[in-house]
Amino acid sequence: MVLGRQHIIIAGRDLADFGVYISGNGTYNAPARDVKSVAIPGRNGDLTLDNGRFKNVTVKYPAFIVEDFGRNIDALRDFLGTLRGYSRLEDTYHPDEYRMARVNGAFTAKPVDKLVAGKFDLSFDCMPQRWLKSGEAIIDGAGSFGMATSFSVLNPTEQDALPTIKLTMDSNCTKVVFNINDVQFTINAPSVLQPILIDCEMQNVYGETDQANLNSYLVLDDGVFPVLKPGVNTISFTPYPQAGYWIGGCMVDIYPRWWCL
């Protein structure tokens, strides 16, 4: 890697390893809302149907290789061909965030300077979110033993965040009741004691150790998964002991998964 030049990392691999550096001209595009216009006979104007989501966005990097072009472009092409589905995409223009991206088709490289250097565009089909790396840091809800614990979380963005909640219950705990803002839900103790992950985006509950499906242990009082809204969010949880015990305890960690457009 050459200091001072901008570069990208995809699927954990720095493309500077292939001598690839980039311009950030195409990294500031915004995704479009998924809306549909419906014309109704006899009514002026169109009816807009909002599907409640954003579409994918294309992010294009003008890229260049300044030395050993033939060998580097061959190695880059082989590496990109190994990627399947979405991969984590980072660039040095936006060091505090990342995207989830797919390589968007083939690219055409134009060698210059007697094949020593070359230029091309790298295009990625990206999910609309720009995930904040700060949203990967754990919000420590601390522990609770036989009593309710309450704390506040500040969402610094303008978007509803769908967190992942990690719950570790001790052997005396039969269930934990959560309240996140106005959403209440209960996690019953699974048959195999292990940390439980509640993924509010994927709407999935599973064991951290064995990845077992634990959806049957979740009870959503209102049928919806909680979100962390922009601004201050109030979170509380209460563990309940099994019969014959005075207390049951648990530990809660929250990965907030902040994002912006």
N, C-alpha and C positions, 0 to 999 in steps of 0.2 A: 504494500500500500504506500502511495506517495502522500506525504503530509500536505494538507492544504487543498487536496482535491476531494470532491464530493463523491460518495459511493453509496451503494445499496447492499443490503443483506437480505437474502431470501432463503427461507427454510434453514436459517442458522448459518448459511454460507455467505461470506463476504465476497462479492463479485470482483473486488480489487485483487483477489487471488488469481483472477484471470486477466488482470491488467485493465479491468473495465472501470471507467469513471463516467460520471453523469452530469447533466444539467438538470435543474429542478423546475424548468419552465412549465412542465405539464402536471405538476403535483398539487396544484391549488384548485382544481376543479371541484365543484359541488355536485352531489347526487340529486336526481330529480325525484319528487314525490310520485308515488304510483297512484295516479288519478285517471279517471275516465270521464269524458264529456259525453252526455247523452242529449240528443236533440228531441224535444217533445213537440209534436204537431200542435199548432195553435198557441204555443207558449214562447214568448220572446226570451232569447238567451238560452244557454245550455245548462243542463243540470250537471253538477259535478259530483261524482262518486269517488270518495277518498278511501282507498284500500288500507289506510292506516300504516303505511310502510314507505321506505325509500328504495329506489332501484339501485342496482349495481352501478358503479362508475368506472370508466376507463382511465387509468393513470398511465401516461406515456412519458418515458425518460429518453431524451436524446442522449445517446451513449457514445463513447469513443474508447479506442484502444490505441495507445501511443507507441507501443513497441512489441516486437515479436507477434505481429498480428495473426499470421496463419496458424501458429500453434495455439495461441490463446483463444481465437474464435472457435476452433475445433473443440477445444476442451469445454468452453462455455456452452456450445450447442449440445454437447453430450450431457452436461450436467442438467441443463434446463429440461432436457428430454426425460430425465428421471422423475420429475416432479408430477405428482398426481393430486388433483383436487386443490383445495385451498392450502396455502402456506403462509406463514408469517412473513410480512414484508416491512422492512425498515429502511430509512434513508437518513443521511446526515444533515439534510435540510430540516428535518423534523425529529430531533433527537428524543423528544419526550413522548412520542406516539408510535403506533404501528398500525398496519392494515392487515386484513386477511385477503390474499390475492391468488389468482390463477394466472399462469403464463397465457397470454392472449394470442395464441397462434404463432405462426412463423415470423421470422424477421429477415430482412435483406441487408447484408453488410456491404459497404462500399469501401474497398481498400484504397488507400492513397499512399503516396510517398514510397513507391516501389514495394508495396506489401508490408512495409514496416509498421504502418498505422492504418486505422480504419474507423469508420463511423457507421452508426445504425441506430434504430429506435427500439427500445425495449418497452413492450406494451403489456399491461396487466389488467385483467378483469377483477375489480376489487369489490368486496362488500362495502356498503355505503359508510359504515362506521370508521372513524379514526379513533382507535382505542388508545386511551391514555395509559402510559406505563405506571402512573401513580395509582391507577385502578387495580393493579396487580398486587399492591401492598395489602397485607392483612390488616383489617380493622379488628382489633382484639376486643371482643365482647366480654372477656374475662370469664370467670367461673361463677356458678351459683350452686349453693347447697341448701336445699329446702326452703328457699325464699326467692321472691321475684327480683330480678336485676334489670335495671333500665339505664339506657344511655342514648346519646344523640349522635347522628352522623350527618355531616354536611356534604351534599352532592354539589360539586363546584361547577357543573355543566348545566346546559339548558335542556338536557335530554333525560328521560326516565332510564335509570340503570337497572339491569336485571342481574342481581348478584348471585354468587355461589356461596352458600352457607355451609360451613363445616361444623358438625355437632359431634362431640365426644361425650357419651353418657357412661356413668359408672355402673357397677353391677347392682346397685340398690335403686337405680332410677328406672321407672316404668314408662315414663313419657315426659316430653317437654312441650309446653304450650308457648307459642310465639305470638307477639303482636308487632307488626311493622306498620306504622301509621294506623290505618283503619282496617288492615287485613290481619285476620287471626288464622293460625293453622297449628296443627299438633303433629308431633313425630312420636310414634310409639316405639319402644325399645325393640330392636330386631332380635331374632333368635340367636344370631351370631354377633357377639359384642365387638364392635369396631367403629371407627369414625364414619359418620354418615355425611355424604355430600348431597346438598339440595341445589340443583342447577336450575335457577329460575328462568333462564333463557331457553334451555332445551326442555324445560318442564319434566325433569327427570330426577329421580332419587336413587342413589346407589352407594354401595359400600366402598370405602377408600381402599381397603386391603384386598378384597377379592373381586371388586367391580360388580358384585351381585346386584340385581335389580331389586330395589327396596321401595318401589312406588306404593305397594300395598300398606306400608307403615305410615304413609302421609295422609292426613285428613285436612282438607282445605274447607274451612267453615263456609266461605263464600264462593268456593269453586274456582278461585283465581289465585295465581302465584303473586307474591308481593313484589313491589318495585320500590326503588329508592328514587323519590321524586327530586327535581331541582330544589335546592335549599336544604333546610333542616328536616331530618327524618328522625322520628322517635321509635326506638326499638326496645322491646322488653321480652324477657323469657322467664318461665317458671318451671323448675323440675318437680316431678312428683315421685315420692318413694313408693316402693312396693309394700304390701301389707306386712306389718310387724316391724317396720323400720321407721325411725324418726325422720331421717333425711335421705334424700337421693341427690346426686350432684351431676353437673355437666359442665363442659367447656364449649364456648362458641367462638368461632373465627369467621369473619365475613370478608370475602373477596368482592369488592363493590363493582368492578368492571365498568368504570366510568368511560364514556365515549362522547364524541362530538362529531359534527358533520364537516 
